[in-house]
Amino acid sequence: MGTGEIAIPAFQYLVDEGYCPVGLVTQPDRPAGRKRELKAPPIKDLAIAAGMPVLQPEKVREEGALEAIEALKPDLIVVMAYGQILPKRLIEMAPMGCVNLHASLLPKYRGAACIQAAIDAGDERTGVTLMHVIPKLDAGDVILSGETPIGDEDTGGVLHDRLAEVARGVLQAGLPSLLDGTAPRTPQEEMGEISHISKLGRDDGRIDWSWSADRIERRLRAYDPWPGCFTTYDEGSGPKRLKVFPAETAEGSGPPGSVVVEDGRIGVYCGNGVLILGAVQADGSRRMPAMDWSRGWRAGAVTRLD
């Protein structure tokens, strides 16, 4: 059961190694792009190419969906980035159990945006946890985990792709014990602090210039490519939205949000330090270097970002 692209390497491992998944359960095709044409989850194409049934229920807890999954007679259910809460009946359906590959080192981050949360918090490491699924979100007993360092330049997208490969290795390591019934169970309550991370939306990326430059720099990387970070500016005709991509920091002090153009660079004062803008994208425009964007201002029009 999976929808997000992060699940593809683990799914492909099952296919390549001959574990013969009896089917894939994924989210329905959704409208995408400017033309709003229906687009299938990429993992669906892999399942079709492998000749397996694909189920795409709008709500997996509905009777028809549960009956269709039961008809596949699964021995083991493996979940990663599926996108819906699983009902108890489904969790208990397979005799070998239901397990989830979760993109964090549990129990520190439970929920949807754990990759972004780890970068945003300045963590040095993250990973993927294989756990037994229970009705409570991401709270099941841990089987094993795999780790990866978080680099100083890692974005959410870069870390996402690396964790996808970590997940493949974790599933490979944990599958034999699941199949022979010896998979360990380590309760999360014994393992440390728990944080619940909500799903991110487009407006969650607004920059707060009262934060330190270091904190904003981490946020820019964490939210790249989704949901992205933005600020607003006003050239005199009303506020406009400006998307800000990963940037550098420097020392300096001034009113937070104030813009300074110096030595061919654009800096923005933060609560502590300066953020040196790299690439930006104004609404209705393309991504470009910040200095190229500034050449379109009326002289001296932009003095602060909000």
N, C-alpha and C positions, 0 to 999 in steps of 0.2 A: 504494500500500500504506500504510494508515494506520488507526489505531484511536482515539487520543486526540483530544479536541476541538480541540487546538491545530492539528491538520492540516486542519480544515474550511475555513478561508478559502482555503488554497492549492488544495485539491481543488475548491472552488467556482469558483475562477478558471479552472481547466482546463475545467470544464463550461460556464461562461458565455462563454468566449472561443472556443468551438468546436473545442477540441483533441480532443474526442471520445475520452475514455478508453474503452478496450475492456473495462474491468472494474475492480472494486475488490476488493482482498484485505484483509480485516480480521479481527480476533479473533472467536471464537465468542461468541454471546450468553451472558451470565453471570447467575447469580442476584444479585439486588440488593434492598435494602430489608428491612424487618422480615419481610415475607411471603416473601422469597427467591424472588420471581418472576423469570423470565428477562427480561433487559433487553438490547436490542441496542445496539451502539455507535451514537451519533447519526449518524455519517458514513454508516452503512448506509442509513438512511432517505433521505438525499440521493441516494445512488446508485440506489436503487430508484425514487425519483421521477424521476430522469433516464433511467430505462429501461435501465440497464446491469446486466450480471451481477455478482453478489456472491459471492465465495468466502470461506469462513470455516473454514479448516483448523485443527484442534487443534494440529498440528505442521506447519509449512510445509516442513520438510525431508523429509517422508515422500513416497514415490514418487507416490502418488495426488494429493497436493497439487501437486507439481511438474508432473505431467502435465496437470492441470487449468489451471494457469497457462500452460504452453506452448501449450495448445489455443487460448488467447486471442490468440496470436501478437503479443505486445507489441513495439512499436518501441523504446520507452523505458519504463523503470520508475522511478517517482518514489516515494520513501519518506519518511514523516514519522510519528514516534511510533507505529510499527506494533506493537512489543512482542515481537518474536522475532528471534533472530540468523538472518541469511540465509545459506543454503549457497552454495558457490561456483557450483554449477550454475545457481542462480537469478540470481546476480549477473551471470553471463555470458550469460544467456538472450536479452536484447534487443540487437539490433544497434547501437542508439544508446547503449547503456549502462544502468547502474543508478545513480541518484543519491539522496542523502539530504539532507533539510532538518533540520539539527541545531540545537537551541535553545541555542547558546552560540557565543562567538567562539573557534573552534578555533585552536590546540590546548589552550587553557587548561583547559577542562573537557570530558572525555569521559565518557560513561556516562548514567545515568538521571535524576538529580536535579540537573541543571545550573542550572535556574532558581533553585532554592532555594540552591544553592551560591554563586551570584553575589551574592545579597542577603546571605547569611550572612557572606560574606567582606568585605563593605563595598565591593564594586566600584562604580565610578561609572558604568560602561557594560556592556552585554551586547548580544547580538544573535542572529542566525540565520546559520548557515553552510551554503551549498550545496556539497556535496562528492561526489566519485566514491566509490562504495562498494567496499570490499575486504573479504576475510574477517576482518580484524582490526577490532575495535570502534572505530568513529568515527576511524579512522586514515587514511582515504583522502585523496587530493590535493584541495585546496580549489579551487573554481571562483570563488566570490565570497561576500561576506557583507554583511549589513545590520545597522546598529547602532541602539540606542536607549538613552537615559540611564536610570539607576536612580534614582528619586526617593527622598527621605528618608522618605516615607510609603508607598512601594510595598510591597505584599504579594506573596507568591508567586502568588496568584490574579490580581491586577491585572497583574503583569508577564507572566504566562502569556497573558492575553488580548491584550496589546499585541504580544507576540512572534508570536502567531498572524497578526496583520496584517502584521508585518514579513516573515514567511515568504512571504506572498502576493506582496509586492513583490519579494523576492529571487528567487522562482521566475519571476515575470514578466520580470525583468531577465536571468536566466540561460538561459531556455528557448530563445531564438533561437540562441545559440551551441551548445547541445546538439543542436538539430535540424539545424544545418548542419555539425556536426563540428568546430567551432573552439573548443569550451569549453576554457579554460585549465586547467592542472594545476600547482598550487603545493604542493610537498611540505610537510607539516606540520613536519618536522624542522627546517626553516629558520625557523620562525615563533615559537619560544619555548617556555616551560615547559609541561609537560603534567601534568594532575591527573586521576585516575580517580575518578569519583563513583558510589557504590553506590546501588542502589534503596533508598528509605526505607520503613520500617515504622512502625507506630503507636507502638512503644516508643522510637523514636529521638528523639521530641520531649520526653523528660524534661529538665527544667530543672536545670542545675547552678548553684546559687546562689553558688558560689565564683568564677564568672566575673564580669567587670565588667558593670555595668548596661547599658552600651552594647552589649556583645556579646549579652547576653540579649535586648535590644530588637530587634536585627537578626534573631536566631533566631526570635523570635515572629512577625515579619513574614514571614520566609522560609518558615516552615512553616504559614502561613495561606493556604488552608484545609487543606492536607494536608502532613504527617500531623497537624498541630496540636501544640501544646506543653502540657505538663502538669507538675504537681507533686503532692505529697500532703500531707495535713494530718491531725491527730488531735485530736478533741474529747474523747478519753477512752475511746472505744469501738473503737479500732483505726484504722489508716490508711485514708483515703479519697482518691480521685483527684479532682483539680481541674484542669480545662482552663483555660488562661490565654491570652487573646487579646492582640493588639498593644497595647502600653502605652507610657507615657512614662517618662523617666528624670529623676533629680534628684541633687543632690549630697548626700552624707551618708556616715557610716561607722558600722558596727556589726557584730555577729556575722552572717555570711552565713546567710540564711534566716529571720532574726528579723523578726517582723511588728510594725509600728508603725502605730497608728491616730491620725491627727492632722488637724485642720482639715477634717474630713469626707472624708478620703482614706485609703486603705490603702497603705502602703509596705512593701517588703521589702528589707532590706539585702542587698547583693551583695558580691562580693569588692572591688569599687570602685564606690561610688555606691549609689543607691536606685532600685528599680523601683516606679513608682506604678501599681498595678493599675487597669485600666480595666474591661473585661468579663471575667467568669469563668463557668464552668459546672461545677457539681459533678455527679458521676455520679448519674443518675436525676432530674436537675433540668433546668431550662431555662437558657439563657444570660441573664445579668443583670449589672447594675453590681455591682462588688465590694462597695460599701457595703451594697447590698441583701442580698447573700450574707452579710455579716458580721452582719446583724441576726438571722439564724437561729442564731447561736452561743449556747451557754450562756455567760454572762458571763465574759469573759476566757479562754475555753477555748482559743482558737487563738493561740499565741504564736510559732510558727515554721512554716515550710513546708520540706519535705524533697524 
